Amino acid sequence: DQLEENDGTFDQSCNETAVKITSSLNSILQEAGNKAEAGDDTKDELQVHDEKKGEVDSDLKEIIALVPEDIKNKILEKDGLVFITYTPEPECFYKGDDPFLMIRTVPKVVWGSVFQTEYPDISKEDIDIYRCAIGFNAISLASLEEVDEHLQYVSDQIKTEHFSAELLETPKKQSVTASDEVFEILDAQKEVLEFASGESLDGKVNAALNVVSNIVMLFERKDLIAEIDKMKEQALSNKDPASLFSFVDYIIDELKENKEDEADIPAVEEEKGHDEVISEQKQEISAQKEDKPDIEEPIEEIKKAKEKDAKAEVSAQNEPVLNHEARPKIKLLKVDTDKVDRLMNLVAELVVAKNSLLYLSKKAEEMYEVREFSQEIKDKYSSFDRIIEEMQDAVSEIRMMPVSVIFQRFPRLVRDISKKLGRKVNLRLVGEETEADKNVIEALSEPLIHLVRNSLDHGIEAPEERRQKGKPEVGNLTISAYQEADQVIIEVADDGRGIDPEAVKLKAYKKGLIDEERLEKIDDQKALDLIFLPGFSTAESISEVSGRGVGMDVVKSTLERLNGGVSIETELGKGTKVKLHLPLSMAVTKVMIIESAEQTFGIPMDIVVESVRVPKGSIKKIKHQDAAVLRGKIIPLYSLNSILGIPYEQISNEDNEIAVLVLSIGRSRVGLVVDTFKGTMDVILKPFQGVLASMSCYAGSAILGDGSVLIVLNPKEFWHVS
């Protein structure tokens, strides 16, 4: 930005800043290389290991050997492990990609490492800090399909493969007995824990319990590992290691039982003997003790500190109330997002519990004929409903994030792409303060990048072409966000050449995506929807920016997965506007409960326009299709039983009227004929797993208040398939 403002010249201070940044990055790379050469077995979630000549090591065993033992133990019994190698493009930062975020958000990722892809022997001065010079390895417990779907935007930069958990098993070891020296090592860990306080608490607790864990694994007592992890977490959260003293004694007793039973215990690896390991442990303990040359002096300091804290606490309790009120109040509290997600899930469960009161009220009135009691239950339900809705809104607000989180990356992206394409573009961001659920925000980044690339490559013309059309040389690209009812709308609009519906139809016909009959009948609005078909692209050639035919298809599938939608408005020669419709929250779904052939189904309320009763006499046949006139418009009618293959006709009520649910499908409105309506309800929608996950006509399932399972349909797929 500064470079453009100063006519291509930098401020004098920029040189000093660049040197500092380069030195800092080089020191990090040098430190990582030293650790790899020394064989340092770090316990960090992301580890750095050396790669010869910048290439990813093809030997899977060598990479998996870097996985820490505690992680190996947790996933050893798991099936379907997926190994991922992700090598980002060197220019990925200029395309708006975030490789680190991409690999961190892989579903069910349990471990990762970083490897160097460039600059193996280059001098510090020649390193380009704006190029991506690293790649990533990772292990995930998710299915291969889930991993591929998450990484579909960078599919040409990844390699995924299944591997067996057997590769994680530790090599066979020699047998060893529980000698007194082993218990001396465990006793010594209690000494380490005694001095764990203040800033050193976390480090000493981790160091001591890591030694305990290694000894426990030495004796193949995997059942104790979970207990060690639990005690460690409690001690660190309470900032008090006192409970660990008795716990170490408990570990000693358990291992002594092994000694008495003379069990076969795996021991150290073949390269090291038993005496050598004991010697190494003693050296580590001696080194820790050297840090505290005088044992008595620290103990006295700890006692004095405790007495001082106790006096301070008494003094604070006796302090006047005015002094407490005068203290500054804490305005911010950092909370782990996992805890917020758990709170949201509990609120969602409350919604299900609340719904059970309605069934209880109905049962009291119809089965037991206690109408007064039924009314009391309904009154209580109203109170619960109000409180739970307020709680749900409050938790949703905590999860809200402004769209500026993703908008802020677009100025640089637009500037870089427009320079590469020779375009002059003015970017305008509107409504950056608009908020949406964090899951929606996180999933929205890649679709928006695709839309911006399309606008710059296919939409906005080159300066010379714009002059010939009487337009300003500088094109306009506007990305705006605003809230509408219970949805967030994001628009990407340009003043470029627009989209020609006739060209779209012809291109789709040539690619075999539509037949000749549909080519003649399809209108301009529906022709624009063909853009979202897989493999469709109006570009004559593939460029670095777009033209592969996967962008808009991915945009639509991502939006539908979020229970949202996408629409296009265009005017030839004047520009195009793409609108993304997204839900504010994804925790609870409101559905319309309907009944058909004595079976209960749910229809998402976001596509329901209205529910009406239509007299059978007003239904007409138009080209072999049932239809009715509603609100002055012809609405085609489709039987739910026929769509689902249920061999029963839809029933009508006493007045010979059929129940019709008017749905908004894309730009069209259709009528879904059912047997009856049973009201609306908030449910927790759970997607199907396994074989049923491939049946796109079902959105998922939910548990009702009476404990029964509700199948939620996805009507959009009914007409998409047809």
C-alpha positions, -999 to +999 in steps of 0.1 A: +000+000+000+028+024+009+046+015-023+017+026-044+011+058-024+048+069-028+051+063-065+071+031-062+095+043-035+098+030+001+102+050+032+138+048+046+126+029+077+113+001+055+148-012+049+155-016+086+122-033+092+127-057+063+162-067+077+147-073+111+119-095+098+143-115+075+167-120+104+138-132+126+126-157+100+160-170+093+167-176+130+134-196+132+144-217+102+179-222+116+166-233+150+142-258+133+170-272+112+193-276+143+165-295+161+160-318+132+197-326+129+200-333+166+170-357+165+151-335+190+118-353+197+097-323+203+061-326+218+047-297+199+015-302+179+034-290+147+070-303+144+097-293+120+118-319+103+145-317+077+138-327+041+166-334+017+166-310-012+132-295-003+113-327-013+087-344+009+101-377+022+083-405+004+090-430+032+059-428+053+075-447+082+102-421+087+076-393+089+053-412+112+082-420+135+081-383+144+046-386+160+049-383+198+042-414+219+012-399+237-005-392+204+004-427+190-012-443+221-045-423+216-049-433+179-033-468+179-067-486+181-083-463+155-093-475+120-091-456+088-062-433+095-055-408+067-020-394+060-020-360+042+008-342+024+000-306+015+026-286-006+012-251-011+020-231-042+049-207-036+026-178-048-003-189-026-003-158-004-010-136-034-041-157-042-056-151-007-049-187+005-040-195+041-022-228+041-017-230+078-054-224+085-063-249+058-042-277+074-052-268+109-090-271+101-088-305+085-115-326+101-104-347+131-067-338+126-046-353+155-010-344+144+009-324+120+044-315+109+061-289+087+088-295+061+109-271+041+103-270+003+127-242-008+159-225+002+179-255+015+213-239+009+205-203+000+219-173+018+198-152+042+199-122+019+184-141-011+153-155+008+120-141-005+098-138+026+066-135+004+070-170-011+056-200+007+086-222+013+071-249+036+047-278+033+027-298+058+022-334+068-008-344+089-027-374+103-065-373+104-091-397+119-117-385+093-127-405+063-108-399+030-139-384+015-142-358+043-105-349+040-107-345+002-139-324+005-122-300+029-091-297+007-110-296-026-099-260-033-063-271-033-067-306-047-038-302-070-015-295-041-023-324-018-017-361-016-039-383+007-036-420+015-049-445+040-023-462+063-025-489+089-022-482+126+005-509+127+030-483+115+025-464+148+035-494+169+068-490+188+095-515+178+097-547+199+118-542+230+138-563+254+123-574+287+133-557+319+122-559+356+110-532+379+142-525+398+147-503+428+164-477+405+132-472+386+113-464+418+142-440+427+135-421+395+098-419+403+106-407+439+128-380+424+099-367+403+081-358+436+111-336+444+107-319+411+070-313+418+078-298+452+095-268+435+068-264+408+054-229+414+049-196+397+062-194+362+080-227+364+049-247+374+038-257+339+073-267+328+081-288+359+047-305+360+050-314+324+086-326+327+079-347+358+048-364+345+065-370+311+091-391+329+063-409+348+045-416+315+077-429+299+082-453+328+046-464+327+048-471+290+081-490+296+060-514+317+032-514+291+006-500+315-014-481+290-043-481+313-025-456+335-018-431+307-053-416+307-051-411+345-018-393+342-032-370+315-063-363+337-042-355+368-019-333+348-048-313+334-063-308+369-029-297+384-023-272+356-058-258+357-058-254+395-021-242+396-015-266+424+007-298+421+000-310+456-024-337+444+003-352+422+025-363+452+000-390+463-006-398+426+030-407+420+029-429+451-001-446+435+019-452+403+048-467+423+024-491+441+009-502+407+043-509+392+054-527+423+025-551+419+038-558+384+072-567+400+056-590+425+036-607+397+067-611+376+048-600+346+066-598+312+073-562+308+085-546+275+115-524+281+140-502+264+148-504+227+175-528+216+200-500+210+200-491+247+204-513+277+186-511+310+215-496+329+220-470+302+184-458+305+186-456+343+219-436+340+203-411+316+173-406+339+196-400+368+216-374+348+183-356+340+173-355+376+208-343+386+206-315+361+172-304+375+187-304+410+217-284+399+192-256+391+185-255+428+219-258+446+204-250+480+173-271+487+165-256+521+166-220+509+138-224+482+117-242+507+119-213+532+111-189+504+080-209+494+069-209+531+074-171+534+055-165+501+026-186+513+025-167+546+026-134+527-003-145+504-024-156+534-018-122+551-027-104+518-059-125+515-070-116+551-062-079+544-083-080+512-112-095+531-110-068+558-108-040+531-137-015+530-164-021+504-156+012+487-121+000+479-135-031+461-158-010+441-131+014+431-111-014+415-112-016+377-137-042+365-126-069+341-143-062+307-129-090+286-127-127+293-110-151+269-128-184+265-118-214+244-140-217+214-146-254+222-162-244+254-185-220+236-194-247+211-202-271+240-224-245+256-242-240+223-248-277+219-262-279+255-286-250+246-296-270+215-303-300+237-325-278+259-346-271+228-354-308+224-362-311+261-385-281+258-404-297+229-412-327+251-435-305+272-459-301+242-462-339+238-468-342+276-495-315+274-512-333+245-511-366+263-526-352+295-555-337+275-562-365+250-553-396+269-561-387+305-586-359+298-571-335+323-575-303+305-566-280+333-533-298+340-527-297+302-531-260+302-507-255+331-481-275+312-486-252+282-481-222+304-449-236+317-438-244+282-443-208+272-420-197+301-393-222+292-396-213+255-390-176+262-360-183+285-344-208+262-348-185+232-331-157+251-303-181+262-299-193+226-297-157+214-271-148+240-249-178+232-253-171+195-241-135+200-209-149+217-202-170+186-208-141+162-179-127+142-178-097+119-174-104+082-144-080+083-124-111+093-126-124+057-131-090+040-097-077+051-078-102+028-095-090-004-077-056-010-044-073-015-059-102-035-078-078-058-047-057-063-024-087-071-049-104-095-058-072-113-021-064-119-016-099-132-046-096-156-038-060-166-071-047-151-077-014-133-101-021-104-115-001-076-126-023-047-153-011-023-161-030+009-195-023+025-210-036+058-178-050+073-194-048+108-221-073+098-219-103+120-226-140+114-219-173+132-182-182+133-187-215+115-204-196+087-176-170+085-149-197+085-166-216+056-173-185+036-137-175+028-131-199-002-164-193-020-158-155-019-123-159-033-138-179-062-164-152-069-138-124-067-115-142-092-145-147-116-154-111-114-118-100-122-112-126-149-146-129-166-165-098-155-144-066-155-129-058-189-094-046-198-090-008-198-089-006-236-121-026-240-138-004-214-128+027-232-143+013-265-176+007-247-176+042-232-169+030-197-143+044-173-109+026-174-112+017-138-138-010-131-157-012-099-159-043-076-182-041-046-183-067-018-211-059+007-228-076+036-260-069+055-285-087+077-320-095+064-344-112+088-327-143+101-302-144+072-269-127+063-267-116+027-233-111+010-232-096-025-203-095-049-211-070-077-191-057-106-198-033-135-182-055-161-195-072-193-223-092-176-234-127-185-251-136-218-278-162-211-278-174-247-240-180-246-245-199-213-272-222-228-252-229-260-220-237-239-240-260-217-255-278-247-221-282-263-207-298-231-237-322-230-250-307-197-285-301-213-303-317-242-317-300-273-353-299-259-343-281-228-321-258-248-352-245-266-375-242-236-352-229-209-357-192-200-329-167-193-332-168-155-329-206-154-301-205-179-280-186-153-284-215-129-265-237-154-234-218-143-234-238-111-233-272-128-200-292-122-175-287-150-193-256-165-171-227-176-176-199-202-138-194-204-123-206-237-090-214-220-078-222-185-058-195-167-040-193-134-070-173-120-100-193-133-115-213-161-113-248-146-151-252-142-150-260-105-154-226-089-191-219-091-200-255-084-180-254-052-196-221-042-231-236-045-223-269-027-206-250+001-236-226+005-261-255+005-240-274+031-245-243+053-283-243+047-278-213+025-283-204-012-268-184-040-285-164-068-273-143-098-285-111-112-269-098-144-274-073-172-254-078-204-228-050-208-235-035-174-224-060-148-232-090-126-243-093-089-240-127-070-259-129-038-251-154-011-278-162+015-266-175+048-282-184+081-273-164+111-269-195+133-264-232+124-271-248+158-309-251+157-331-256+125-367-246+123-388-272+104-424-276+092-438-309+105-459-327+078-476-361+076-479-382+045-490-419+043-491-420+081-454-410+082-440-378+097-414-357+079-398-324+084-393-296+058-368-268+065-386-236+070-361-215+051-376-227+018-413-227+029-433-198+014-467-207+028-490-236+036-525-236+020-555-259+015-565-261-022-600-274-033-596-304-055-619-288-080-595-259-086-566-282-097-560-283-135-539-303-158-513-284-178-493-306-201-499-336-180-488-317-149-512-308-120-512-271-112-532-245-093-535-208-093-524-192-060-520-155-055-524-149-092-495-173-102-496-208-116-480-232-092-471-268-103-482-294-078-461-325-070-472-354-047-448-362-019-459-399-020-450-401-057-416-385-052-407-408-024-421-439-041-449-445-015-477-465-032-506-444-017-525-414-030-525-382-010-557-378+011-579-348+014-598-334+044-636-334+050-640-304+027-623-322-001-593-299+001-557-311-003-528-297+018-502-279-003-468-266+009-456-239-014-418-240-016-392-216-030-368-237-052-342-215-068-361-188-088-393-210-090-421-218-067-436-253-065-464-269-045-457-301-025-489-320-018-490-337+016-517-353+038-517-327+066-497-301+084-486-305+121-470-272+129-434-259+132-407-269+156-371-261+164-349-292+161-312-302+161-305-315+126-280-343+125-266-352+090-268-389+080-237-410+082-225-440+061-245-452+032-274-428+039-251-398+036-251-402-002-289-398-004-290-361-010-328-359-009-326-363+029-312-334+049-308-355+080-326-366+111-337-351+145-350-364+178-385-351+187-398-344+222-415-378+225-383-396+216-392-405+181-369-398+151-379-372+125-366-376+090-359-341+075-363-339+037-342-317+013-368-307-013-342-288-033-328-321-044-362-335-056-363-311-085-325-310-090-325-348-096-356-346-118 
